[in-house]
């Protein structure tokens, strides 16, 4: 049961949307290859899952059919147990997950019509196809969480786990840093902002007169690299409030199809927005972003403010967290407390995870030092001023308990959880009606399920 169980759990935790989307295509021939209670697993379920891994560029493991069928059996068993234990999933929560996924597909495939063409189904039909697999995934994850909610790891267990790893198998870590920054984005003068607004109004008049198309003008004038080459187009949803500037989102949803907004100001700059299509709380829009240029006066004023903050930090009269809250006007920077975050959402990052423009600033810095304020430009073309704080820097090293305790503890805890889940399934399998197609008889990881299937069908 334990062999390949990590892969099985990874499949459980992964999204079900691509697989569900693939299943909207009709399968000419299909058959039941597995069953847990009254929950069936089709041959197409496994075939689609394998194809999904390939489509996403993942590495297909050896004997993928065996491991993917095990993942489906595990999921069905967890769902059945969740129902027995009265574990529930809020329908609104499932609906929100489906809506988010649909919007993601619309963004990826170029809008509602393109998605419906690819799937061969209407948006409504796609949502209905998603409902069952999404609900099952959430139920399975909640049941898994319930089984493991009391699992903890002790320092003794961490030490034992670490000492069980062959020394030549211990990972080697590159240097890691803990880097904070304080950022100010200077505001353009009113005169320059007014001139930029006039430029956008002129563009709007040309589009409304019919002499120019919105997508053409976006490609020529928009300063948003994320949509410029796509004619300024985005798929939006009211539910994604955290992803979009509130002024931009609110303006977009006030427009009728084909209508162009007046000039609006967001945290990114000035925009005109056109509604391409609208369906309830979902919309496809185009926009043109122009960023009012910053003068040397605004830059120097921001530098002066950051010089003051840096002096107080060095003198110890201000903490770094206080300085971030008081001086930074970058909301993302404030949200992380000023710290650069790794892919694992920790404050320890490797050089390759940092903004490339920050790396030269760190070259001669020692832990505890603050850089001088410097001017920088974001990928969106926005000018700002910042200084950075290097709190810690580790040297390249072989993994050890002193420097890497948290990483080792996380792995030890995950292994403990896997073992507990494996034992839980070993005890529970016999309590369910199990059927596994005999053609999977050569799958070693499925042996407990095959044994249960054979005993049930004698």
C-alpha positions in Angstrom: 0.0 0.0 0.0 2.9 2.4 0.8 4.7 2.0 -2.6 3.8 5.0 -4.8 1.6 6.4 -2.1 3.2 9.8 -2.3 2.3 10.1 -6.0 -1.2 9.0 -5.1 -1.6 11.7 -2.5 -0.1 14.3 -5.0 -2.7 13.3 -7.5 -5.4 13.7 -4.9 -4.2 17.2 -4.0 -4.0 18.2 -7.6 -6.8 19.9 -9.5 -9.4 17.9 -11.3 -10.4 20.5 -13.8 -8.3 19.5 -16.8 -9.4 15.9 -16.4 -13.0 16.9 -16.1 -12.7 19.1 -19.2 -11.3 16.2 -21.1 -14.2 14.1 -20.0 -16.7 16.5 -21.7 -15.6 14.9 -24.9 -17.6 11.8 -25.6 -15.8 8.4 -25.3 -16.7 5.9 -27.9 -16.0 2.8 -25.8 -15.8 2.8 -22.0 -15.9 0.3 -19.2 -16.0 0.1 -15.4 -12.5 -0.8 -14.1 -13.0 -0.1 -10.4 -15.7 0.5 -7.8 -15.8 1.5 -4.1 -19.2 1.1 -2.6 -21.5 2.6 -5.3 -18.8 4.9 -6.7 -17.5 3.7 -10.1 -14.2 4.4 -11.9 -14.2 4.3 -15.7 -11.4 3.4 -18.0 -11.7 6.9 -19.5 -11.0 8.4 -16.1 -7.6 6.9 -16.0 -6.8 7.5 -19.7 -7.8 11.2 -19.3 -5.7 11.6 -16.2 -2.6 10.2 -18.0 -3.2 12.5 -20.9 -3.6 15.4 -18.5 -0.2 14.8 -17.0 1.4 14.8 -20.5 -0.5 17.9 -21.5 0.9 19.8 -18.5 4.4 18.7 -19.2 4.6 16.4 -16.2 6.6 13.2 -15.9 4.4 10.2 -16.4 5.5 7.6 -13.8 6.1 3.9 -14.5 2.9 2.0 -14.5 0.7 5.1 -14.5 -2.5 3.2 -14.9 -1.8 1.4 -11.6 -1.0 4.5 -9.6 -3.8 6.6 -11.1 -6.4 3.8 -10.5 -5.1 3.6 -6.9 -5.6 7.4 -6.6 -9.2 7.1 -7.8 -9.9 4.2 -5.4 -8.4 6.2 -2.5 -10.5 9.3 -3.4 -13.7 7.2 -3.6 -13.0 5.6 -0.3 -12.4 9.0 1.4 -15.6 10.3 -0.1 -17.6 7.4 1.2 -16.0 7.8 4.6 -16.7 11.5 4.6 -20.4 10.8 4.0 -20.5 8.2 6.8 -18.8 10.7 9.2 -21.1 13.5 8.1 -18.3 15.6 6.6 -19.8 18.1 4.3 -18.7 20.6 1.6 -20.5 23.8 1.2 -22.2 23.9 -2.3 -21.3 27.6 -2.5 -17.6 26.7 -1.9 -17.8 24.1 -4.8 -19.5 26.7 -7.0 -16.8 29.2 -6.3 -14.1 26.7 -7.2 -15.8 25.8 -10.5 -16.3 29.5 -11.3 -12.6 30.2 -10.7 -11.6 27.3 -12.9 -13.9 28.3 -15.7 -12.4 31.8 -15.6 -8.9 30.4 -15.7 -9.8 28.3 -18.8 -11.4 31.3 -20.5 -8.3 33.4 -19.8 -6.1 30.6 -21.1 -8.1 29.8 -24.2 -9.1 33.3 -25.2 -12.6 33.7 -23.9 -16.0 32.0 -23.5 -16.5 31.1 -27.2 -13.1 29.6 -27.6 -13.5 27.5 -24.5 -16.9 26.2 -25.6 -15.5 25.3 -29.0 -12.6 23.4 -27.5 -14.8 21.5 -25.0 -17.6 21.0 -27.4 -20.0 22.1 -24.6 -21.7 25.2 -23.4 -20.3 26.9 -20.3 -23.4 25.7 -18.4 -22.7 22.1 -19.5 -19.1 22.4 -18.6 -20.0 23.6 -15.1 -22.4 20.7 -14.6 -19.6 18.2 -15.8 -17.3 19.8 -13.2 -19.7 19.7 -10.3 -19.3 16.0 -9.3 -15.5 15.7 -9.6 -15.0 19.0 -7.8 -17.3 18.0 -4.9 -15.6 14.6 -4.6 -12.2 16.2 -4.5 -13.1 18.6 -1.8 -14.9 15.9 0.3 -11.8 13.6 -0.1 -9.5 16.4 1.0 -11.6 17.3 4.0 -11.8 13.7 5.1 -8.0 13.4 4.7 -7.7 16.5 6.8 -10.0 15.0 9.5 -7.9 11.8 9.7 -4.7 13.8 10.1 -5.8 16.8 12.1 -4.2 15.6 15.3 -0.9 14.4 13.8 2.1 16.2 15.2 5.9 15.7 15.0 8.3 15.8 18.0 11.9 16.9 17.9 12.9 13.3 18.7 11.0 12.0 15.7 12.6 14.7 13.5 16.1 13.6 14.7 15.3 9.9 14.2 14.0 10.7 10.7 17.1 12.7 9.8 19.4 10.0 11.1 17.6 7.4 9.0 18.6 9.2 5.8 21.9 7.9 4.2 24.5 10.6 4.5 25.2 10.5 0.8 21.5 11.1 0.1 21.3 14.4 2.0 20.4 17.3 -0.3 22.9 20.1 -0.9 21.5 23.6 -0.5 22.7 26.7 -2.3 22.9 30.0 -0.3 19.6 31.3 0.9 18.8 34.8 1.9 16.2 36.7 4.0 15.6 39.9 2.1 13.2 42.7 2.9 12.5 45.9 1.0 10.7 49.2 1.4 9.1 50.6 -1.8 7.7 54.0 -2.7 6.0 54.5 -6.1 6.1 58.3 -6.6 2.9 59.9 -7.9 3.0 62.0 -11.1 2.2 65.6 -11.0 -1.4 66.7 -11.8 -0.3 68.4 -15.0 1.3 65.3 -16.4 -1.6 63.1 -15.3 -4.0 65.5 -17.1 -1.9 65.3 -20.2 -1.9 61.5 -20.1 -5.7 61.5 -19.6 -6.1 63.7 -22.7 -4.0 61.3 -24.8 -6.4 58.4 -23.7 -9.4 60.5 -24.5 -8.1 61.2 -28.0 -7.6 57.5 -28.5 -11.1 56.8 -27.3 -12.6 59.3 -29.8 -10.7 57.6 -32.7 -12.1 54.2 -31.7 -15.6 55.5 -31.2 -15.5 57.2 -34.6 -14.7 53.9 -36.3 -11.3 55.1 -37.7 -9.4 52.8 -35.3 -10.1 49.4 -33.6 -9.6 49.1 -29.8 -7.3 46.1 -30.1 -5.1 47.9 -32.7 -4.7 50.9 -30.4 -4.0 48.7 -27.4 -1.1 47.0 -29.3 0.2 50.5 -30.3 -0.2 52.4 -27.0 -0.9 50.3 -24.0 1.8 50.0 -21.4 0.4 46.8 -19.9 2.8 44.0 -21.1 0.4 41.3 -19.8 -2.3 42.2 -22.4 -0.7 44.5 -24.9 0.1 41.8 -27.5 -3.4 40.3 -27.0 -5.1 43.6 -27.9 -5.6 44.5 -24.3 -7.9 41.6 -23.5 -8.7 40.0 -20.1 -11.4 37.7 -18.8 -12.8 39.1 -15.5 -15.0 37.9 -12.7 -16.6 39.8 -9.8 -15.5 36.9 -7.5 -11.8 37.7 -8.2 -11.8 40.9 -6.2 -8.4 40.2 -4.8 -6.8 39.8 -8.2 -7.9 43.1 -9.8 -7.7 46.7 -8.9 -11.2 47.6 -7.4 -11.6 50.7 -9.6 -10.7 48.7 -12.7 -13.1 45.9 -11.8 -16.0 48.2 -10.8 -15.7 50.2 -14.0 -15.6 47.1 -16.2 -18.8 45.8 -14.8 -20.7 49.0 -15.3 -20.2 48.9 -19.1 -22.5 47.5 -21.7 -21.2 45.3 -24.5 -19.1 47.4 -26.9 -19.1 50.5 -24.6 -15.9 52.2 -23.8 -15.4 53.8 -20.3 -14.2 57.3 -19.5 -10.6 57.5 -18.4 -10.2 55.8 -14.9 -7.3 55.8 -12.5 -6.1 52.6 -10.9 -3.0 51.8 -8.8 -1.3 50.9 -12.1 -2.0 54.1 -14.0 -4.8 55.5 -16.3 -7.0 53.3 -18.4 -9.8 53.3 -20.9 -11.8 50.0 -20.8 -14.1 48.4 -23.4 -16.6 45.6 -22.6 -16.3 42.9 -25.2 -18.9 40.5 -23.7 -20.7 40.0 -20.5 -22.4 37.0 -18.8 -23.6 37.7 -15.3 -20.6 38.1 -13.0 -18.2 37.2 -15.8 -16.9 39.5 -18.5 -14.3 39.8 -21.3 -12.8 43.3 -21.6 -10.1 45.1 -23.4 -8.1 48.0 -21.9 -5.4 50.5 -22.7 -3.1 51.4 -19.9 -1.0 54.6 -19.9 1.4 55.4 -17.0 1.9 59.1 -16.4 5.7 59.6 -16.4 7.5 60.6 -13.1 9.8 63.6 -13.0 13.1 63.9 -11.2 11.4 66.0 -8.5 9.0 63.2 -7.5 11.9 60.7 -7.6 14.1 62.8 -5.4 11.3 63.4 -2.9 10.8 59.6 -2.6 14.5 59.1 -2.1 14.5 61.7 0.7 11.7 59.9 2.5 13.5 56.5 2.2 16.8 58.1 3.4 15.0 59.2 6.6 13.6 55.7 7.1 17.0 54.1 6.5 18.7 56.4 9.0 16.1 55.6 11.7 16.5 51.8 11.0 20.2 52.0 11.4 19.9 54.1 14.6 17.5 51.5 16.0 14.7 54.0 16.6 12.4 52.3 14.1 11.7 48.6 13.5 11.7 47.2 10.0 8.0 46.2 10.2 7.1 49.7 11.4 9.1 51.2 8.5 7.2 49.1 6.0 3.9 50.2 7.3 4.8 53.8 7.6 6.7 54.4 4.3 5.9 51.7 1.7 3.0 52.4 -0.6 3.2 49.0 -2.3 0.3 46.9 -1.0 1.9 43.6 -2.0 5.1 44.6 -0.1 3.0 45.5 3.0 1.1 42.2 2.8 4.3 40.2 3.2 5.6 42.5 5.9 8.2 43.7 3.5 9.8 40.3 2.9 10.6 38.6 -0.4 8.8 35.3 -0.4 9.9 31.9 -1.8 7.7 29.6 -3.9 7.0 27.8 -0.7 5.8 31.1 0.9 8.7 31.3 3.4 11.0 34.3 3.8 14.1 32.3 3.0 14.8 32.6 -0.8 17.5 31.6 -3.2 19.1 34.1 -5.5 17.1 32.8 -8.5 13.8 33.5 -6.8 14.6 37.2 -6.4 13.9 40.1 -8.8 17.0 40.1 -11.0 17.4 43.9 -10.6 17.9 43.3 -6.8 20.8 40.9 -7.2 23.5 43.6 -7.9 22.4 45.5 -4.8 23.1 42.4 -2.6 26.6 41.7 -4.0 28.6 43.4 -1.3 26.0 43.5 1.5 26.4 41.7 4.8 23.6 40.4 7.0 22.1 43.3 9.0 22.9 46.0 6.4 20.6 48.3 4.4 21.3 49.3 0.9 21.1 52.9 -0.4 17.8 53.9 -1.9 17.7 53.3 -5.7 15.4 53.9 -8.6 13.9 50.9 -10.4 11.3 50.1 -13.0 8.8 47.2 -12.7 7.9 44.8 -15.5 4.8 46.9 -16.1 7.0 49.9 -16.7 6.2 51.7 -13.4 9.0 53.7 -11.8 9.7 53.3 -8.1 12.3 53.9 -5.4 13.4 51.2 -2.9 16.1 50.1 -0.5 16.6 46.5 0.7 17.5 44.9 4.0 19.6 41.8 4.1 18.6 40.1 7.4 20.3 36.7 7.0 22.4 34.8 4.4 23.3 31.1 4.7 26.3 29.5 3.1 26.0 26.7 0.6 25.9 23.5 2.7 24.9 19.8 3.1 21.6 19.5 4.9 21.9 19.4 8.7 19.6 19.7 11.7 21.0 23.0 12.9 20.4 25.0 9.7 17.6 23.1 8.1 15.5 21.9 11.0 12.2 23.3 9.6 12.6 21.7 6.2 13.5 18.3 7.8 10.6 18.5 10.2 8.2 19.3 7.4 9.4 16.2 5.5 9.3 14.0 8.6 5.7 15.2 9.3 4.7 14.4 5.8 6.1 10.9 5.9 4.4 10.3 9.3 1.1 11.4 7.7 1.6 9.1 4.7 2.2 6.2 7.0 -0.9 6.9 9.1 -3.0 7.3 5.9 -1.6 4.1 4.6 -2.4 2.2 7.8 -5.9 3.8 7.8 -6.6 2.5 4.3 -5.2 -0.9 5.2 -7.7 -1.2 8.0 -10.6 0.4 6.1 -10.5 -1.3 2.7 -12.2 -4.5 4.0 -15.2 -2.4 5.2 -16.1 -1.3 1.7 -17.5 -3.1 -1.3 -14.4 -3.2 -3.6 -14.2 -4.1 -7.3 -11.0 -3.9 -9.3 -10.8 -5.1 -12.9 -8.7 -8.4 -13.0 -6.6 -6.9 -15.8 -4.8 -4.9 -13.1 -3.7 -8.0 -11.3 -0.1 -7.2 -12.0 -0.2 -3.9 -10.1 1.8 -4.3 -6.9 0.5 -1.1 -5.4 -3.1 -2.3 -5.9 -2.6 -5.6 -4.0 -4.8 -4.7 -1.0 -7.6 -3.5 -3.3 -7.3 -6.6 -5.5 -7.4 -8.8 -2.4 -10.5 -7.1 -1.2 -12.1 -7.3 -4.6 -11.3 -11.0 -4.9 -12.7 -11.8 -1.4 -15.9 -9.8 -2.1 -16.5 -11.5 -5.4 -15.9 -15.2 -4.4 
